[in-house]
Amino acid sequence: MIRAQDNTINNTEKEYHYLQQTLNKETTNHEKDTTNLKILHPASLPSWLASLPPSDENISYALGISDPGMDEESAFKLAESRAKSVIGLLTHPRITSMIDNFSNEEYNTRSDEFVTKYENIFNIETNLASTANNFEIVNQYFTSFGEAVVLMKYNHGASAPELYDTTRVMVNTYQVERQKSDKYEIEDRYEIEGFMKTGNDSLDNLSFSYSYKSLNNLVEIESRFGYEVLPFPYANFRYMETSDSLSTIISENLTRKLNYGLWKAYIETLTKKIALLSHALSGNIKQVGDDYSSQNKNLSREISESNPSFKINCIQISNNCITIDVDYLNKPK
């Protein structure tokens, strides 16, 4: 008994020293890493975030949000570029998607064969022609995490001269759920690129790209604004609620955690909601591949293409999650 007790004490002592060494190493690296933020308390958000003005056929409203950890001037420039891109995604999108569902009903499958596989590819493209007269910054806010939040107003009817500004936006998303034997994994890829052009000149310094890759619970984020690569500060971000009471939109819409900041959750939730609404407009479902039918395997494919326009009705943040209520602005017949 005494020997067993001594071994337990020795193991505990070794673990303690190992943790101390790890702590010293982590805190030393932390001092050198300027992209690592200290998250002590939930960040407060502006009250106007919970009561966005209504959009209609003449006026559209959208948020643009920068990455966390940026200086204030650059953050607001990035947020403004992203706000214009989001308005383009809402008002003038061309949406295409393809969904594959594969199932293997054989009892004896090899370990390298899929039992089920779900793949979803979703793309949005838009070209928004405008002038400075079309846009107006209604509200803006800078969080304690170094994020600029811009509420942008877009006037659909403002006249444009011969030389106008062009905002081109491309969104590509890919989601796959795989099951092989008893192994199950979820992979997500998301890319958004915004290109700004004034007249005949390309404004590369205002263009941006943002992408993330996730495999189960592992996430990798890459971001660029103009000519600069933005190092992303990985931290467990938290935010205060935007209202005291829970709204009914929570149970009716997608929600995303805000662990990686406002922009990731906002643009991911918004585009996934657009994808769901666009799937209901036009689609063609068919069985693919005659070879599967004789092998107890099925592959069904759904392809859709549509050109609707959308509006954001409401945004709510609760329990460190964001919920966005999106509806059709102009639903094609």
Salt bridges, closest charged atoms under 4 A:
GLU13 OE2 - HIS17 NE2 3.13
ASP67 OD1 - ARG82 NH1 3.03
GLU73 OE2 - LYS77 NZ 3.71
GLU80 OE2 - LYS84 NZ 3.82
ASP100 OD1 - ARG301 NE 2.75
ASP112 OD1 - ARG110 NE 3.09
GLU113 OE2 - ARG110 NH1 3.24
GLU113 OE2 - LYS297 NZ 3.95
GLU119 OE2 - LYS117 NZ 3.75
GLU185 OE2 - ARG178 NH1 2.73
GLU187 OE1 - ARG178 NH2 2.71
GLU187 OE2 - ARG189 NE 2.87
GLU268 OE2 - ARG256 NE 3.27
GLU268 OE1 - LYS264 NZ 3.15
GLU305 OE2 - ARG94 NH2 3.22
